[in-house]
Amino acid sequence: MQFRYTQLTLVAVMAVFVQAGPAESLLPRGCSPGTYACYTTPGKDEILVCDTSGDWEVAAICGGAGCCDASSGVPHCDC
């Protein structure tokens, strides 16, 4: 499943964090521009989009943990 693969990819790159600055600087580095993914933070899910520089950016904050669904191949908030 593409959703599981995307989550595993995010987990794999979680070790590459910048531990200073605002929450956006804690996002994983290195992605393919134009891709989207679900990202879980304490208490909420976020939808990330990869920008033209190959860095993840928060595109949307979902209602709570477990609210991001990418089973259709396109992440979206479902609660």
C-alpha positions in Angstrom: 0.0 0.0 0.0 1.3 3.4 -0.9 0.1 4.9 2.3 2.1 2.5 4.4 5.1 3.0 2.2 4.9 6.7 2.7 4.6 6.4 6.4 7.6 4.0 6.5 9.6 6.5 4.4 8.8 9.3 6.8 9.8 7.1 9.8 13.0 6.3 8.0 13.9 9.9 7.6 12.8 10.9 11.0 16.4 10.5 12.2 17.3 13.5 10.1 15.9 16.3 12.3 17.1 19.8 13.0 16.5 20.2 16.7 16.4 24.0 16.8 13.8 26.6 15.9 10.0 26.3 15.4 8.1 23.1 14.8 8.4 23.4 11.0 12.2 23.0 11.3 11.6 19.5 12.9 10.1 18.1 9.8 12.0 15.3 8.0 14.4 16.5 5.3 14.6 15.2 1.8 11.6 14.4 -0.4 10.5 14.4 -4.0 8.9 17.8 -4.9 5.2 17.6 -5.4 4.6 14.6 -3.2 2.3 14.6 -0.2 2.3 12.6 3.1 0.6 12.2 6.4 2.7 13.1 9.4 1.8 12.4 13.0 2.8 14.8 15.8 1.7 14.6 19.4 -2.1 15.0 19.5 -2.6 15.8 15.8 -2.0 14.7 12.2 -0.6 17.0 9.5 -0.6 16.8 5.8 2.8 17.6 4.4 3.7 18.7 0.8 7.2 18.6 -0.6 8.3 21.9 -1.9 10.5 22.6 -4.9 13.6 22.6 -2.6 13.0 19.0 -1.5 11.8 20.0 2.0 8.5 19.1 3.6 6.1 21.9 4.5 2.9 21.6 6.5 -0.1 22.0 4.1 -2.9 21.2 6.6 -3.4 20.4 10.2 -6.1 17.7 10.7 -8.5 17.6 13.7 -6.6 15.1 15.8 -4.4 12.1 15.9 -5.4 9.5 13.4 -7.3 12.0 11.2 -5.0 11.9 8.2 -6.0 9.3 5.7 -3.9 8.5 2.6 -5.4 5.1 1.7 -6.6 6.4 -1.6 -3.1 7.6 -2.4 -3.8 11.2 -1.7 -3.6 12.3 1.9 -6.6 14.1 3.3 -8.1 14.9 6.7 -11.1 12.7 7.5 -12.1 14.1 11.0 
